[in-house]
Amino acid sequence: MATVNSISNQNQFHELLQTDNEASLEAEKTETERNQADFMTLMIAQLKNQNPLDPQDGAEFLSQLAQINSVEQLISLNTSVGDLSTEMRSSQALQATSLVGRKVLVESSIGVLDSNGGISGKVDLPQSTNELIISITNVDGTVVKEMNMGSHASGEVSFYWDGYNYAGADPDAAEGEEAPRFDPGPYVVSAIYSAPLGSDAAGAAVGASTYLYSNVDSVSLGQSSGVQINTVVGQFSIKDVKEVSDE
């Protein structure tokens, strides 16, 4: 598996990708040539060992030759499709290297609070609601922040947590004193909304999908898994990226 850790390594990543593709094409070429040779060997053996008193029918022989031509055309088509697939895979991989160092929006419930910024993301509301609440929980399972986002129509709702809890994070803090910021690290983000009146679950609390921004540390390329982006909260397929941010 080839991995690139910074944009400056794009050329090296391209070389690894090209080497990987050339090895795959060479293996396919060798197998194709071996299959064609086997086919011809069997046909020649059949001609040599036919009954001289009952030789093979000419029409049947022509049919077998046509089969050879059809097989070669299928092999050629398969090779062309394989080449196209390789080119698309290479292009996708090289484009993915531009994501290194940037933030992407992926479906996740884990956000990372660092010393320079908060946790931001979006909630996907399948229907309108009178109340949307976003909860932030630490690794111990304690809710450290609840944000009442109010009423919203169905669709995407953006949110941001700066790492503070202004509702008494420090009970000993003097009046007007800024509450301390929570420790950097991973936090669990969840979203719950009240089902609207008239719906089957009217008034009930319903969970909604959360999408969080995460920094891309590196990009990986595997034969079966395709292009993968690696973040501090896990690995995601390039197809899972919902949005790219320059912030």
N, C-alpha and C positions, 0 to 999 in steps of 0.2 A: 504494500500500500504506500503510495507516494503522499507526502505531506509537505505543505508550504506554511511557514510561520510568519512571513512578512511579505509585503508587496515587492520588496527589492529582490526577492528570490523567485520571481515569476519565470525568469529565463531557465533557472535550474529545474523548476517544476515542469516547464515545457519539455526539457530534455528527458526528464524521467518519464513523462507521459508518452513522448515519441518512442523511447526505447521500449516501453511496455507495449505500445501498439504494434511496433515492428516485430516484436517477438510473437505476438498473437497472430499477425498476418503470415509470418513464416511458418508457424505451426499449421495454420489452415491450408497454406499452399502445399506443404509436404503431404498432408493427409489427402488432399484432392488428387495430387499426382499419383499417390499410392492406389487410390480407388480406381482411377482410370487404367492404370497398369494391370490391376487385378481383373478388371472387366475384359480387357483385351486378351489377357492370358487365358481366361475361361473360354472366350469365343474361339480362339485359335485351337485350343485343345478339343473343343467340340467339333470343329471342322476336320481335324486330323483323325478323329476317332469315329467319324460317321460311317455308316454301313455303305460300302461302295455299290451294293446292289439296290440300295434304297437311299440315294443321296438326299440331302436336305433340299426342300422345296425352295426355289429361287425367291418366291414372294416372302416366305418365312425369313430367309436370310436378309432380304432387304428390310424387313420389319425390324430385325435385330440391329441392323446398322442404323435405322432410324432411332431406335432406342438409345444407341450410343450418342447420337447427335442431341437427342432430347436431354439426356443426362448431362452432357457438356453444357448445354444452354442453361439448365437449372443450376449447375455449379457456378457458371459465370454470373447468373442473376444473383445467386446467394452471396457471391464475392462482392458484387457491386453494392448490394444492400449492406453487407458488413462494412465495406469501406465508408459508405454514407453514415452508418451508425457510429463508426469510429471518429469521423470528422465532427459529427455533432457532439459526441462525448468530449472530444478534445476542446472544442469551442466552449462548451459549457464549463469545463474544468478551468480553462484560462480566464473566463469571465468571473468565475467564483473567487479567484485569487484577489480580485479587486475588492472583495468584501472584508478582507483581513484588516483589522483595526477599526472597522465600522460597526454600527449597531444594527441588528436585524430584529424584526418583530416576528416571534414564533409563538405558537400555542404552548403555554407552560404555566405552571402554578408556582414556580420558584423564581424569585428575583433576588438580585445581589445588591446590597447597599454598600457603597464604597465611601471613601473619605471625601470624594470630590463631587458626588451627586447622589440623587435619590433613585427611587424605583418608579419607572413609568411604564405605561402599557395601555391596553384597551380591553373593554368588556364587550362581548358580542351578545346583544340582547335579541332574543328571537321574537319578542313581542313588547309592546309598550308596558310601562309600569309607573306606579305612583311613588315607588321608593326603591332605590338601588343602594345597597350597602356593600362597601368593599372593606374586607378585614385583612389586616396584616398580622401574621403570627410568627413568633420566633421559633428557634429549633426546639425549645422546651415545651412548645404547645401553648404558650401564653399569648393572648391577643394583646398586641402592643399599640394598635391603632385601628380605629373604625372610622371610615369616611362615608357619611350619608350624602350620596350624590343627588338625592331628590328624584323628581319624576323625569322620565325620558321616553322618547318614542323608540320603536324597535330599530336596531342597527348598532353601529359602533359608538361606544362612549369612552372617551379618553380620560385618563386619570394620572396623577403624579403624587408620590409621597416623598417628602424631603428628608425623612429620617427622624422627625421630631414628633412628640405627642404633646400638644399644647394643653391637654386636659389633665395636667398634674403628673407628668412623668417623674418629677422630683418633689415630693411633698414637703421637703425641708427648704425649698427655694423661696426666697423672699418675694413678696408681691411685685410683679413687674419684671422679675428676673427671668432671663431666657432659660427655658427648660433645656437640660442636656440632650445631646443627640444620642440616639441608640448606636450600639456598637456595629461596626461594619461586618458584613457577612450575609449568609443566605436567609431569606424570609419567605414564608408561604403566603401567597396572595389568593384570596378567594372572593367570589362575588355572589351575592344573593339578592334576588328581587322579588317583589310581591306580585303575584299573578293578578292581572287586571280583572275588574268586575265583568261578568258576562262570559268569562272563560271557564273551562272545565275545572280548573284548579283555583278559582277566584279566591284571592286573599291569602293563598298558601305561599310559603317561602320556597322559591325555586332557584337552583344553582345555575349560573351562567358561565360560559367558557371565558377564560382569561388569556390574553396575549401579552407577553412581556418583551421589552427590548433587552437584548443581551449583546455584549461585545463579542465579535468574532475573533478568536485567537489564532486559528489556523484552518486550513482546508485540506481534506483528505480525499483520495481517489482510490476506490477499490474495484476489482473486476466485477463483483456481483452487486455491491451496495451502491455503486455510482458515486456521485459527488456528495460529500458530507461536509458540513461546517461544524467546527468544534468551538464550543463556548464554555464558559466557566460552569454553567448549569447542565451541560450535557451535549450530546451530538445530535444534529438534526440533518435531515435530507435537504438538499438545495430546494426541492419542491415544496418544503414546509415553510419557506420564507414568505411572509405575508407582506412585508414592507422593509425598506432599507432606509436608515436615517444617517445623516451626516453629523448629527450632534454628538 
